[in-house]
Amino acid sequence: MSLDRHNPADLPPPSGFSHAVTATGSRLVFLAGQTALDMAGEVVGDTLPEQFETALANLLTALAAAGGAPHDLARVTVYATDVADYRAHAPELGRIWRRLVGRDYPAMAVVGTVRLWDPRALVELDGTAVLP
C-alpha cells in the first residue's frame, strides 16, 4: 500500500495539506464525521483547538478500530462553524495535527457550516483512509 502526495509547482505551496494524493491499496476505510464527543456523548472543550484535538483523536480511534494508522489517511474534510476562528487558530491546530498525525498531510478541505448535529460542536472531521 502506498499514498503518494502530489504538490505541483504550478500551484501555491500547500500548508497543512497536500494538493492531491494517489492511493494504491486493497481496502478503503470511510470515516464518519467525528466531533469532540466524550464517552457519555457530551461535547467537551470550550475552544476550537480543544474540540479539534478531541475530534481528531476520535477520528484516529475509529481509524485504528478499522486496522489503520494516521499515515493511512488519504482525505480529511474539516467542517467548522466559524472559518475565521479556524484560520485564527491555524498555527495551534497545525501543532495538534503534527503531534497526533505527523507531517504526512492528506488531501484536505475546510468547509464552513452554519451548525453541526450537536449545536455545541464547533468542528467536525471526516475522512477516507487506504489500508494495505
Legacy VTK file of the C-alpha trace (Angstrom):
# vtk DataFile Version 3.0
C-alpha trace
ASCII
DATASET POLYDATA
POINTS 132 float
0.000 0.000 0.000
1.228 3.471 -0.716
-0.024 7.024 -0.570
1.819 9.455 -2.799
1.395 13.166 -2.203
1.497 15.491 -5.203
2.140 19.202 -4.810
2.738 20.616 -8.298
4.955 23.636 -8.814
2.111 25.231 -10.807
0.046 25.635 -7.603
0.825 27.652 -4.474
2.846 25.684 -1.898
0.452 23.837 0.428
0.480 24.497 4.143
-1.045 21.733 6.259
-2.466 19.750 3.335
-1.487 18.087 0.051
-2.978 19.209 -3.264
-3.513 15.619 -4.421
-2.984 12.141 -3.030
-2.879 8.964 -5.080
-3.524 5.721 -3.263
-2.641 2.149 -4.004
-4.030 -0.403 -1.605
-6.585 -3.073 -1.104
-9.041 -1.579 1.366
-10.781 1.775 1.685
-11.962 2.985 5.067
-14.636 5.687 5.102
-14.554 7.500 8.415
-17.752 9.066 9.721
-17.744 12.630 10.947
-16.311 12.940 14.431
-16.853 15.809 16.835
-15.480 16.374 20.331
-17.772 13.831 21.987
-16.669 12.063 25.134
-17.794 8.553 26.151
-21.006 9.997 27.646
-21.901 11.568 24.293
-21.212 15.100 25.511
-19.207 17.695 23.608
-16.048 18.544 25.572
-13.913 21.647 25.237
-14.940 25.275 25.052
-12.484 26.390 22.375
-11.950 25.344 18.795
-8.445 23.943 19.463
-9.745 21.859 22.390
-12.592 20.476 20.301
-10.350 19.960 17.257
-7.936 17.835 19.290
-10.718 15.626 20.660
-12.459 15.314 17.283
-9.172 14.370 15.592
-8.406 11.847 18.333
-11.890 10.356 17.853
-11.298 10.102 14.086
-7.971 8.344 14.701
-9.633 5.973 17.185
-12.194 4.979 14.537
-9.376 4.526 12.015
-7.419 2.328 14.431
-10.532 0.187 15.053
-10.611 -0.476 11.292
-6.947 -1.506 11.359
-5.474 1.775 10.113
-2.933 4.302 11.297
-2.647 8.076 10.836
-0.334 7.707 7.823
-3.128 5.823 6.015
-5.332 8.935 5.789
-5.808 9.928 2.149
-8.503 12.595 2.613
-9.885 14.623 5.531
-12.655 17.206 5.486
-12.959 19.672 8.351
-16.342 21.297 8.945
-16.066 24.477 11.023
-18.881 26.646 12.347
-16.576 29.691 12.253
-13.953 29.664 9.490
-12.431 32.949 10.713
-11.868 31.353 14.135
-10.380 28.285 12.427
-7.960 30.488 10.469
-7.050 32.449 13.603
-6.134 29.189 15.366
-4.459 27.569 12.338
-0.919 27.516 13.837
-2.181 25.821 17.016
-4.344 23.394 15.029
-1.291 22.558 12.927
0.699 21.730 16.057
-2.127 19.466 17.271
-2.249 17.758 13.853
1.505 17.163 13.748
1.528 15.787 17.310
-1.312 13.311 16.642
-0.860 12.520 12.931
2.591 13.629 11.843
3.731 15.568 8.798
2.241 13.391 6.057
-0.765 15.505 5.135
-3.764 14.051 3.307
-5.777 15.957 0.738
-7.857 18.281 2.908
-10.626 20.842 2.798
-12.115 23.153 5.407
-15.824 23.813 4.898
-17.760 26.493 6.737
-21.115 25.378 8.062
-23.902 27.133 9.946
-24.040 24.445 12.618
-23.280 20.811 13.265
-25.517 17.996 14.536
-24.786 18.917 18.153
-25.225 22.692 18.496
-22.306 22.843 20.974
-19.876 21.371 18.432
-17.526 23.863 16.763
-15.753 21.419 14.445
-16.240 18.013 12.830
-13.779 15.880 10.863
-14.427 13.012 8.467
-12.061 11.184 6.192
-11.024 8.365 3.910
-8.078 6.049 4.501
-6.434 3.434 2.308
-5.136 0.294 4.004
-2.931 -2.481 2.610
LINES 1 133
132 0 1 2 3 4 5 6 7 8 9 10 11 12 13 14 15 16 17 18 19 20 21 22 23 24 25 26 27 28 29 30 31 32 33 34 35 36 37 38 39 40 41 42 43 44 45 46 47 48 49 50 51 52 53 54 55 56 57 58 59 60 61 62 63 64 65 66 67 68 69 70 71 72 73 74 75 76 77 78 79 80 81 82 83 84 85 86 87 88 89 90 91 92 93 94 95 96 97 98 99 100 101 102 103 104 105 106 107 108 109 110 111 112 113 114 115 116 117 118 119 120 121 122 123 124 125 126 127 128 129 130 131
